[in-house]
């Protein structure tokens, strides 16, 4: 909506996250029960409002679905100023921060009953909240043949760890990575580095990472396949990545959650027995020993986990949006 200003905002946010994570956490907690303030909404109005209004008038959509609080706030302001449009907001974390909440949102699609309860506590009418789970690509709910995947990516059928750094590839903790590769003779390690080409080239030039059981992978659209043949996922606990791991039933280790929503995601998945924070290097040792010594047991428990997550309905969010379109009515307050 604003190709000149948006990259500056994203760059500033990334620098703040990397250099001042405690500040990000403090701001998150300070604003937890508050919607965006008037100054912030005015700034968003100046940056995005005209562009957004023009696109809405050009496309004339029946419904707008937002998966981030900023576009949700912009569309909410459009509605507040008279635009007749349905607004559905998908909360893509396992927490309910106040910045997601606006009276103009017609329906919220949320991850869990716990998030629904938090939103009701913040004053959102229950009729406007539907628990659907976080929607992930349908490929993550499919389970293709592992042998074909291994052949495609030149992988072995052996204990396999997948390390993900998020969409920005910012998980480049040398201590964790260098500690993991101590098991490279017994464990296959896939480093998925996203768009972080600088880090990928750096690791390629490091002789310790030049090993047939270590794979350095840049940006890929086949994360679902790599998860399918991995036995453990080491990741930042972003809402989408955790949801993809949940769909695959893969056990997860959470690396340095950012203060705020990543911490809340980490708490939720740990409490559910679906993951564990890396409290120290001992956590890595424990899981490497399990992979080497009890791979069959880990894979068996994963199959049991896949059975238990059958209660999640991956198409529920799409059905809810279609239901809104068919009824063309705003849920009652």
C-alpha positions as CSV (number, residue, x, y, z in Angstrom):
1,X,0.0,0.0,0.0
2,X,3.0,2.3,0.4
3,X,6.1,0.8,-1.2
4,X,8.3,3.8,-0.2
5,X,7.5,3.9,3.5
6,X,6.8,0.3,4.3
7,X,10.4,-1.0,3.8
8,X,11.6,1.7,6.2
9,X,9.1,0.6,8.8
10,X,10.1,-3.1,8.4
11,X,13.8,-2.3,8.6
12,X,13.4,-0.2,11.7
13,X,11.3,-3.0,13.3
14,X,13.9,-5.7,12.5
15,X,16.7,-3.6,13.9
16,X,14.7,-3.0,17.1
17,X,13.9,-6.7,17.5
18,X,17.6,-7.7,17.0
19,X,19.2,-5.0,19.1
20,X,16.6,-4.1,21.7
21,X,14.4,-7.2,22.3
22,X,13.7,-6.1,25.9
23,X,12.3,-2.8,24.7
24,X,10.0,-4.8,22.3
25,X,8.8,-6.9,25.2
26,X,8.2,-3.9,27.4
27,X,6.1,-2.2,24.7
28,X,4.2,-5.4,24.2
29,X,3.3,-5.7,27.8
30,X,2.5,-2.0,28.3
31,X,0.1,-2.0,25.4
32,X,-1.3,-5.5,26.1
33,X,-4.9,-4.5,26.9
34,X,-5.0,-1.4,24.8
35,X,-6.1,-0.9,21.2
36,X,-3.9,1.2,18.9
37,X,-3.9,4.8,20.3
38,X,-5.1,7.8,18.4
39,X,-1.6,9.0,17.4
40,X,-0.8,5.6,15.9
41,X,-4.1,5.3,14.0
42,X,-3.5,8.8,12.7
43,X,0.0,7.9,11.5
44,X,-1.4,4.7,9.8
45,X,-4.1,6.9,8.2
46,X,-1.5,9.2,6.7
47,X,0.7,6.4,5.4
48,X,-1.8,3.8,4.2
49,X,-5.4,5.2,4.2
50,X,-5.6,6.8,0.7
51,X,-3.9,3.8,-1.0
52,X,-6.1,1.3,0.8
53,X,-9.3,3.2,0.0
54,X,-8.4,3.4,-3.7
55,X,-7.7,-0.4,-3.8
56,X,-11.0,-1.2,-2.0
57,X,-12.9,1.1,-4.4
58,X,-11.2,-0.5,-7.4
59,X,-11.7,-4.1,-6.3
60,X,-15.0,-3.7,-4.4
61,X,-14.5,-6.8,-2.3
62,X,-17.4,-8.3,-0.3
63,X,-15.0,-9.1,2.6
64,X,-11.5,-8.2,3.7
65,X,-9.5,-10.7,5.6
66,X,-6.6,-9.4,7.6
67,X,-3.8,-11.5,9.2
68,X,-1.9,-8.6,10.9
69,X,-3.1,-5.9,13.2
70,X,-1.9,-2.9,11.1
71,X,-4.0,-3.7,8.0
72,X,-6.9,-4.6,10.3
73,X,-6.6,-1.2,12.0
74,X,-6.5,0.6,8.6
75,X,-9.6,-1.3,7.3
76,X,-11.3,-0.6,10.7
77,X,-10.8,3.1,10.1
78,X,-12.2,2.9,6.6
79,X,-15.3,1.3,8.1
80,X,-15.5,3.9,10.9
81,X,-15.5,6.6,8.2
82,X,-18.4,5.0,6.3
83,X,-17.0,2.2,4.1
84,X,-19.6,-0.6,3.9
85,X,-17.5,-3.8,4.0
86,X,-17.2,-7.0,6.1
87,X,-13.9,-7.3,8.0
88,X,-12.6,-10.7,9.2
89,X,-9.3,-10.6,11.3
90,X,-7.3,-13.8,11.7
91,X,-5.1,-13.6,14.9
92,X,-1.9,-15.5,13.9
93,X,-0.5,-16.1,17.4
94,X,-1.5,-18.0,20.5
95,X,-2.2,-14.8,22.4
96,X,-4.7,-11.8,22.1
97,X,-2.8,-8.5,22.2
98,X,-5.0,-5.4,22.4
99,X,-3.7,-4.0,19.1
100,X,-5.7,-6.7,17.2
101,X,-9.0,-5.5,18.7
102,X,-11.3,-3.0,17.1
103,X,-15.1,-2.5,17.3
104,X,-15.2,-2.5,13.5
105,X,-14.0,-6.1,13.2
106,X,-17.1,-8.3,12.3
107,X,-15.4,-11.6,13.1
108,X,-12.2,-12.8,14.7
109,X,-10.8,-16.2,13.8
110,X,-8.5,-17.3,16.7
111,X,-6.2,-20.2,17.5
112,X,-7.6,-21.6,20.8
113,X,-10.3,-21.3,23.4
114,X,-7.8,-19.6,25.7
115,X,-7.3,-16.8,23.2
116,X,-11.1,-16.5,22.8
117,X,-11.4,-16.2,26.6
118,X,-8.8,-13.4,26.7
119,X,-10.6,-11.5,24.0
120,X,-13.9,-11.7,25.8
121,X,-12.2,-10.4,28.9
122,X,-11.0,-7.4,26.8
123,X,-14.6,-6.7,25.8
124,X,-15.1,-8.4,22.5
125,X,-18.6,-9.8,22.1
126,X,-18.4,-13.7,22.1
127,X,-20.6,-13.9,18.9
128,X,-17.8,-12.2,17.0
129,X,-15.1,-14.8,17.9
130,X,-14.7,-18.2,16.3
131,X,-12.1,-20.7,17.3
132,X,-10.8,-22.2,14.0
133,X,-7.1,-22.7,14.7
134,X,-4.5,-20.8,12.7
135,X,-4.8,-21.7,9.0
136,X,-1.7,-23.1,7.4
137,X,-1.1,-24.3,3.8
138,X,-3.0,-27.5,3.1
139,X,0.3,-29.2,2.3
140,X,1.2,-29.3,5.9
141,X,-1.8,-31.5,6.7
142,X,-0.8,-34.0,4.0
143,X,1.7,-36.8,4.6
144,X,3.4,-37.9,1.3
145,X,5.8,-40.7,1.0
146,X,9.0,-40.0,2.9
147,X,11.3,-42.0,0.6
148,X,10.3,-39.8,-2.4
149,X,11.1,-36.7,-0.4
150,X,14.4,-38.0,0.8
151,X,15.4,-38.9,-2.8
152,X,14.4,-35.4,-4.1
153,X,16.5,-33.6,-1.5
154,X,19.3,-36.2,-1.4
155,X,18.6,-37.0,2.3
156,X,19.3,-40.2,4.3
157,X,16.8,-42.2,6.4
158,X,18.5,-41.3,9.7
159,X,17.8,-39.1,12.7
160,X,17.1,-35.7,11.2
161,X,17.0,-32.2,12.8
162,X,15.5,-29.2,11.0
163,X,16.7,-25.8,12.1
164,X,14.5,-22.8,11.1
165,X,15.2,-19.1,11.6
166,X,11.8,-17.7,10.6
167,X,11.0,-15.8,7.4
168,X,13.8,-13.3,8.0
169,X,16.3,-16.1,8.8
170,X,17.4,-14.2,11.9
171,X,18.1,-17.3,14.0
172,X,21.8,-17.5,13.5
173,X,23.0,-18.3,17.0
174,X,26.5,-19.7,16.5
175,X,26.5,-21.4,19.9
176,X,23.4,-23.5,19.2
177,X,24.4,-24.2,15.6
178,X,28.0,-25.1,16.4
179,X,26.8,-27.3,19.3
180,X,24.3,-29.2,17.0
181,X,26.9,-30.1,14.4
182,X,28.9,-32.1,17.0
183,X,26.4,-34.9,16.2
184,X,26.8,-34.6,12.4
185,X,28.2,-38.2,12.1
186,X,25.0,-39.6,13.8
187,X,22.4,-37.0,13.0
188,X,21.3,-35.3,9.7
189,X,20.9,-31.6,10.2
190,X,18.9,-29.3,7.8
191,X,19.7,-25.6,8.3
192,X,16.8,-23.6,6.7
193,X,18.1,-20.1,6.5
194,X,15.3,-18.4,4.6
195,X,16.3,-15.2,2.9
196,X,19.5,-14.9,5.0
197,X,21.9,-15.4,2.1
198,X,24.8,-13.8,4.0
199,X,24.5,-16.4,6.8
200,X,24.2,-19.3,4.2
201,X,27.4,-18.2,2.4
202,X,29.2,-17.8,5.7
203,X,28.3,-21.4,6.8
204,X,29.2,-22.7,3.3
205,X,32.7,-21.3,3.8
206,X,33.1,-22.9,7.3
207,X,34.8,-26.3,6.9
208,X,32.9,-27.7,10.0
209,X,29.7,-27.4,8.0
210,X,31.1,-29.2,4.9
211,X,29.7,-32.6,5.8
212,X,27.4,-35.0,3.9
213,X,24.9,-35.0,6.8
214,X,24.7,-31.1,6.9
215,X,22.4,-29.4,4.4
216,X,22.3,-25.6,4.1
217,X,19.0,-24.6,2.5
218,X,18.0,-21.1,1.4
219,X,14.5,-19.8,0.7
220,X,12.2,-22.7,-0.2
221,X,8.4,-23.3,-0.8
222,X,8.8,-26.9,0.3
223,X,9.1,-26.5,4.1
224,X,6.2,-28.9,4.5
225,X,8.2,-31.7,2.8
226,X,11.3,-31.0,4.9
227,X,9.3,-31.1,8.1
228,X,7.7,-34.4,7.0
229,X,11.1,-36.2,6.9
230,X,12.6,-34.4,10.0
231,X,12.3,-35.8,13.5
232,X,12.9,-32.6,15.5
233,X,12.3,-28.9,14.7
234,X,14.5,-26.2,16.3
235,X,12.8,-22.9,15.6
236,X,11.8,-19.4,16.7
237,X,8.3,-19.8,18.1
238,X,6.4,-17.7,15.6
239,X,2.7,-18.4,15.4
240,X,2.7,-19.7,11.8
241,X,5.8,-21.9,12.2
242,X,4.4,-23.5,15.4
243,X,1.1,-24.1,13.6
244,X,2.9,-25.8,10.7
245,X,4.9,-27.9,13.2
246,X,1.6,-28.8,15.0
247,X,0.1,-30.0,11.7
248,X,3.1,-32.2,11.1
249,X,3.1,-33.5,14.6
250,X,6.9,-32.8,14.9
251,X,8.4,-32.2,18.3
252,X,9.8,-28.7,18.6
253,X,12.6,-27.0,20.5
254,X,12.2,-23.2,20.9
255,X,15.2,-21.0,20.5
256,X,15.3,-17.6,22.3
257,X,11.6,-16.5,22.0
258,X,11.3,-12.7,21.4
259,X,9.6,-11.0,24.3
260,X,5.9,-10.6,23.5
261,X,4.0,-12.9,21.2
262,X,6.8,-15.4,20.7
263,X,7.1,-15.9,24.5
264,X,3.3,-16.5,24.6
265,X,3.5,-19.0,21.8
266,X,6.3,-20.8,23.5
267,X,4.4,-21.0,26.8
268,X,1.3,-22.4,25.0
269,X,3.1,-25.1,23.1
270,X,5.2,-26.1,26.1
271,X,2.1,-26.3,28.3
272,X,0.5,-28.6,25.7
273,X,3.5,-30.9,25.6
274,X,4.2,-30.0,22.0
275,X,7.5,-28.3,22.4
276,X,10.2,-27.3,24.8
277,X,12.3,-24.1,25.2
278,X,16.1,-24.5,24.9
279,X,16.8,-23.6,28.5
280,X,20.5,-24.6,28.1
281,X,22.7,-26.7,26.0
282,X,21.7,-29.6,28.2
283,X,18.3,-29.5,26.4
284,X,20.1,-30.1,23.1
285,X,22.1,-33.0,24.6
286,X,19.0,-34.6,25.9
287,X,17.2,-34.5,22.5
288,X,20.3,-35.6,20.5
289,X,20.6,-38.6,22.9
290,X,17.0,-39.4,22.3
291,X,17.3,-39.2,18.5
292,X,20.3,-41.4,18.5
293,X,19.2,-43.9,21.1
294,X,15.4,-44.0,20.6
295,X,14.5,-42.9,17.1
296,X,11.8,-45.5,16.7
297,X,10.2,-44.3,20.0
298,X,10.2,-40.7,18.8
299,X,8.7,-41.6,15.5
300,X,6.0,-43.7,17.2
301,X,5.1,-40.9,19.6
302,X,4.8,-38.6,16.5
303,X,2.3,-40.9,14.9
304,X,0.3,-40.8,18.2
305,X,0.5,-37.0,18.1
306,X,-0.9,-36.9,14.6
307,X,-3.8,-39.0,15.8
308,X,-4.5,-36.6,18.6
309,X,-4.4,-33.5,16.5
310,X,-7.2,-34.9,14.3
311,X,-9.5,-32.7,16.3
312,X,-8.1,-29.6,14.5
313,X,-10.1,-28.8,11.4
314,X,-7.8,-27.1,8.9
315,X,-10.6,-25.8,6.7
316,X,-12.6,-24.3,9.5
317,X,-11.3,-20.8,8.9
318,X,-12.1,-20.9,5.2
319,X,-15.6,-22.2,6.0
320,X,-16.2,-19.4,8.5
321,X,-15.2,-16.8,5.8
322,X,-17.5,-18.4,3.3
323,X,-20.3,-18.4,5.8
324,X,-19.9,-14.6,6.3
325,X,-20.0,-14.1,2.5
326,X,-23.1,-16.2,2.2
327,X,-25.0,-14.5,5.0
328,X,-23.7,-11.0,4.2
329,X,-24.6,-10.1,7.8
330,X,-22.5,-8.7,10.6
331,X,-22.6,-11.1,13.7
332,X,-24.8,-9.5,16.4
333,X,-23.3,-7.9,19.4
